[in-house]
Amino acid sequence: MKSRIKVAGAGIVLLATIAALAGCAPTQPAEAKKATISVVSLIPGSKPEAFAAFDDQVKQFEKANPNITVNTQEYEWTGPTFAAQLAGGTLPDVFTIPFTDGKTLIENGQLADITSLVKALPYGDKFNPNVLNAAQAPDGKIFGVPTAAYGNALHYNRALFTKAGLDPNKPPTTWAEVRKDAKIISDKTGVAGYMQMSQNNTGGWQLTTADASRGGVVEVTKSGKTTVTIDTAPMKKSLEFLKALRWEDNSMGSNFLFDWGTINQAFGAGQIGMYTSGSDIYTNLTQSQNMSPDDYGMTVIPAEGKGAGVIGGGTIAAVNVKATPAQQAAAVKWIDFYYMKKLTVKSAAVEDAKTLVANDQAVGVPALPVFDKATLDQSRVWIKDYVNVPTDQMKSFADGIYKQKPIGEPTAKTQEVYALLDVVVQAVLTDKNANIDALLKQANTDAQALVDAG
């Protein structure tokens, strides 16, 4: 592998449905053309073993593709900085984005059209159309490859459960139980029993997740018109839950400004008993936050009320619009090799698992299928001898997620709406007299204005 440069990216992987996807790409250059491409590697702060595993995969790719040279950049997607990096031209040729950003970047002409390149892949026609849609323009052209999907989950610290006298093998199944357990953890251990993200758009993301778990939706689109539906009973209930934990139970500690990275850090350090986030964070917690695998537990978020479901998310591997045709073709080859082959080809799945295990990296973390459940289950069979994560501690999520109704994230002005909801979450957590009705009414008005402005 070549030089590694630090890149601070943009924030949280969101949106997706539980299923599968389809193809992508522009004009394919001749196979013999040489190209040098830059690709994202791991987030800053990952363990040396994780970088070693990644470097091994780069070497494998370059050996199989001697006409392509790969340079790597450390990368973490964060909402406030991504747009500046994109505009400033500091992003590599291949980078990852949340599903929620796909449509906007396509409309702005900031992603390469890779339709023909993806359609030429062996699985180009096997993607779930609903998931692929996050990387497609209205005319069906493809500007990215969905590489991973997840559902939001309730993560809990098993060691804190045990210390508080709770059974770590029986995580809460209702929001009332979450509240009860959070207070017990806080009272018995002195740390926050439950915490909620609240800044850099993540507060809005997880408030929307809580809303969906109670039957709410943030936006409704009919006949091309989007109506914001923030000011609703499920959303109010979600905020009243936070207010009760914060001001009645005193079970949320004293720091109320967390985003994806900082809440992972605090949770990994044993400072938080429970929180909600994507189901794909185990690797970050154990690699970057040094959390003991023995302490980690994951279960489904409680789903209560008519229409309740789980918001999913996912990651798109995109190609920089500034890349040359030769680089675009090389980029799709890299995406196929690094992200996709391990999902579709037995030898690649086994090789990927072996490489990860050899470098002490996680294999077997629960995921949602990019193609369909049968394809995911088959890939799990291929790598079963290499699984090294505590799957029993994640079983309630793995078993329960397919029973929950999948709900997509809001699609109009997603990050802007999340930013508005950050303010609402922060107000409820920092002001005992915060008027939830007034906050929701104002947020609904402001969000609708953003959506109407286009």
N, C-alpha and C positions, 0 to 999 in steps of 0.2 A: 504493500500500500504506500501511497505517497503522503504528501503533507497533510496534517490535520490542523484545521483552523477553528477557533471557537466562533460560533454564531448563536446569538440569542434570537430565538424565533418567536412564534405567536401561539398562544394558549390553550388548550384543552381539546381533546378530541371529542366531538359530539356527533349526534344524529345517525340513525341507521335503522333498518328494519331487520328482523331476524330472517335471513335468507341468503340470496346469491346474486351475481352480477353479470356484466357483458363487456365488450371490447373497446379499443382506442388507437388514433395516430395519424400523422401527415405522411407525405410522400416518403417512401423508403429509399434510402440511398443504396448504392451498390455495397454488397456484403464486404468487399475487400477494403473499403475506405477506412482509414485509421481515424480514430477520434480519442480525445481526452475529455473526460467528463468529471464534474465534481458532484458528489452526492452527500446527503446528510448521513451521519453515523448515529451516535448516541447522545443523550443529553449531557451537558457539562456536569462533572462530578460523579459519573458512573465509575464503577470499580475497574481497576486495571485488567482484571480477568474478562470483563465484559468487552473492553476495547480489543483485547487479544482475540476473543472469539470473532469479533467483527472483522478484524484484520485478516484472520484466517479465511473468512468468506470472501474478502476482496481478492486474496491471492488465488483462491479457487476459481473465481470468476475470470481473473486476468489470464490464468492458465488456459481456461476453456475458450477465451476470446482474446488471443494475442494481439489483435489489432486495436484493442481498447485499453486505455490507461485510466485508472480510477483514482481521483484525489478525494479526500473525505473532509467533512466539516462537522464539528460538534454542533448540536442543534436542539433547541427546545421551543416549541410553539407557544407564544404568549400573545394574547390579544393586542395589548397596547403597542407592541414593537413590530409586529409582522408587516403591517402596511408600509412602515418606513423602510424596512429592509427590502421589501419588494420594489418600492419606488426608487430606492437608492442603488439598486442593482447588486446588492451584497448576498443575495440568495444563490445557492448552487444550482447546477443544471437539473438535479432531481431533489425535490423537497416534499415534505408531507404537510397536509392541511386537514383540518376537521371537515367532515361532510358539510357543515353549515356554511363554510366559506366558498364552496365550489361554485355555486351559481353567480355570486357577486364577482369573483375573479374571472369567470368566463365572460360575463357581460362587459367587464372592463378591459377585455382583451389581454389579460395578464398571464394566461396559461397557453401552452402550445397545443395546437390541434393534433392529436396523435391517433385519430380514428383508424386509419388503415393499418397502422402498426399493431394496434391491439387486436383488431379483427383478424389479423394474421396469426395470432397466438393460438395454440391448440385448444384452449378453453375460451376463446373469444366470444363464443355464442352461448356460454353456459352461465353467465352472470345473472343474478336476479335483477330484472328491470327496475324494480322499485329502489334498489340500492344503487345501481349504476346511474340512476337518474341524478344523483348528487353531483356527478362528474360530467353531465351532459348539457349541451345547449338545447333550446327548444326544438331545433331542427334535427336533433339526434346525434350530432357530432360529439365526439368523446374527447375530453380534455384532461383526463386523469384516470388512474386505475384504483378503485376501492380495494384496499389490501387487508383491512381488518374491521371487524364489527364487534360491538360490545353492548351490553345492557347496563344500565346503572344498577349499583348494588349497595347493600349496607355492609360496611366493613367494620370489624370489631376486634379489639385486642383481647385475646384469650387469657393472657396473663393477668390483665386487669379484672376480667370477669372472675377468675379464680380468686384473686386477692380480695375481691368484694363479696365473695361467698356465692357467686352465681355459677351456674353450670355452663361452661364454654361450649358444650355440645348441644345446648338448647338455647340458641340465640332468639331474640324476640321476633314474634310473628305479626304483631299489631303495633300501631303507633302508640297505643296506651302502654304496651309492654316496653317499648323503646324508652318512653318517658320514665316509667318506673325503674327500669334498669339503670338509666342514666343517673338518676338521683342516688341510687344505691352506690354506684361506682364513685360518684363525686363525694358522697358522705364518707365512704369507707377508705378511699385512696387519696383524696385531696386533689385529683386532677379532673379535667372536664369530662363528664360522663358522655356528653354528646356535643358535637360541634358542627357548624354550618359554614361553608365558604361564603365570602361576602364581598370580594373585590376582583378587579380585572376581569369582569364579566362572568366570573364563576359563581357569584352569589345568585345572579339571575338564572344561570344554568341549573343550579341545584334547587332553587326555589321552583322553577318550572318542572323539575323532576318530582318534587314533593306535591305540586299541584296535580300532575298527571296521576300520581299514586292515589289521589283522592277523587279522581274522575274529571279533573279540569283540563282545559286546553288553553293555550295563550293566544292562539290565532285560529280563525276559521276562514277558509277561502272557498267561495262559491262563485261560479261564472266569472272567474278572473278577478273578483274583488275580495280583498282581505279585510276582515273585521277583527280588531283586537278584542280579546275577551279576558283581560286580566282581572277586572273588577267582578269577581265571582265568588260564590260560597266556598268552593274547594281551595281557592287561593287564600281567602281570608282564614280558613281553617288551618292552612299550612303556616301562616304567620302567627296565628294565635298559639299554635303548638310551640313555636320558637319563643314567643313572649312568655309562655308559662314556664318553660325550662329555664329561661334566663332570669325572670324576675320573681317567680313564685318558688321555684325549686332551687335556684342558684346552682345549677348543675352544668353550666357551660364555661366555667373558668372565668378568666379576666381579659383574655385577648380575643377580640372579635373582628380582626382584620386578617383573614386568611384567603389565599387563593390556592390553586391546585398544587403548586410546588411547596408552599409553606405549610399547608395542612398535612401533606404527606410527610414532611419533615417532622412535624409535631407528633403525628400519629406513630411514626416509626420510632420516635424517642420515648414512647410510652406516656405522652402528655394528654392523649385523647382516647376515650373509651370506644366511641362509635362515630362514624360519619358516613355520608353517602358520596359516591363518586363512581366513575366507570369501573367495570369489572376487570379491567386490564392493568391495574396498578400494582399487582403483586411484585412484578419484576423491579419496578422503580423502588418500592419499599425495601426490598431485600438487597438490591444492588447499590442504590444511591443513598438510602437512609439507614442502612445497616440494621434493619429490623430482623430479629430472629424468626425464621420460618415457623418455629413452634408457637410463636405468639400471635400469628395471623389467623383470622377467621373471616369468612365471607358468606353472606346469605342474601336472599332476595329482599328488596324493599317491600314493606307491607303495602298491599293493594286493597283499598277499602272504598266501597261506594260504587254506584252505577257508572260504568264506563272506565273504571280505574285500570291503569296499565303501567307499563314501564317505558320510559324514554330510553332509546338506544342511541348509539353514536358510532362513529367510525373514522377511519383515516383514509385519505386519498393520497396516493403517490402521484405528484404532478411534475411536469417538465417545464422548465423556464422558457417563456416565449422567445427569449433572446438566443436560445440554443440553435445552432446550425442544423440543417437536415441530418448530417452525419451524427451530430451529438444527440439529436432526438431519437434516432434509431438505436444508438448505443444506450441511451437512457432507458428506453423501453426494454432492451435486453437485460439491463441491470435490474429493473423493476420485476421482470419475469423471474430472474435468477434469485434475487434476494428476498422478495416478498411473496411471490406466487407459487413457484415450483414446489416448495415444501407443503403446499396445500393440495397439490394435484398429482405429484409424481412420487411414487414410493421411494425410489433411490434418493431423490432430493430431500424428502422428509427425513429419512434415516440419516443421511449425511449431515443435515442441519442439526438434528438432535444430537448426534455424536460429537459434532464440533462444539455445541453448547455445553454438553456434559463435560467434555475434556477441559473446558475453561471454567468449570464450576458455575455455569449459568442455568437459569430455570427452563425446564421443559415440562409441558403439560398443564400450563395455566388455563383455566376455563376460558372459552371464547365462543362467540356466536358465529354461525357459518356464513362465509362470504358467498358460497355457491348455494348449497343446501345442506340440511342436517346430515343426510346420508354421506355426503362427501367429507364433511368434518369428522363424522364418526369413523369413516374409513381411515382418514389420516391419523386418528388417535390410535387405531389398531396398529398401524405401521410403526409408531414410535413408543408403544406401550412399554417396551423393555428399557427405555431411556427416561421415562417420567421420573422426575426427582423433586417434585413439589408435593406438599401435603394435601393431596386431593380430598382426603376425608374431611379436612377442615374447610373445604369449599363445596362439599357435596350438596348442602341444602340450596346453594345457589344453582349448581349445575343441574340439579333435579327440578328445581322450581321455576327457573327462568322461562322454560318453554310452555309453562302453564299460564304465564302472564300475557296480557294483551300488549303487543308492541305498538308504541306510539312514536311518531316522528317529531323531531323538534320543530319549532316555528320556522318558517322558511323566508318570511319577509323581514328584512332588517334585523336578522337574528342577533348579531352581536350588539347592535345598538339598543335593542329591546332588553337584552340581558344587562347592559350597563345601567339602564334605567332602574331595573329591579335590584341591582346591587345597592342602590341608594335606599330602597325600601327595606331591604334586609338589615342594612347597617343602622337605619333609624330604629327599627324594632329592637335590635340588640343593644343599642347604646342609650336609648331614651325611654325611660319607664312609662312616660305619658304619651308615647307615640300613638297617633290616631290612625289605626289600620285602615279604617274606611276611607279617610281623606287621602292617605298615601296611595291606596289602590285606585281611587278615582282619578287622582292626578297622573299616576303612572299610565293608566289606560288612555287618558286624553293625550299625553305626550307621545306614547307609542303609536297611537292612531295617526297622529300628525306626521310622525316619521315615515310610517308606511304609506300614507297618502302622498307624501312628497316624492316618493319613488326613489 
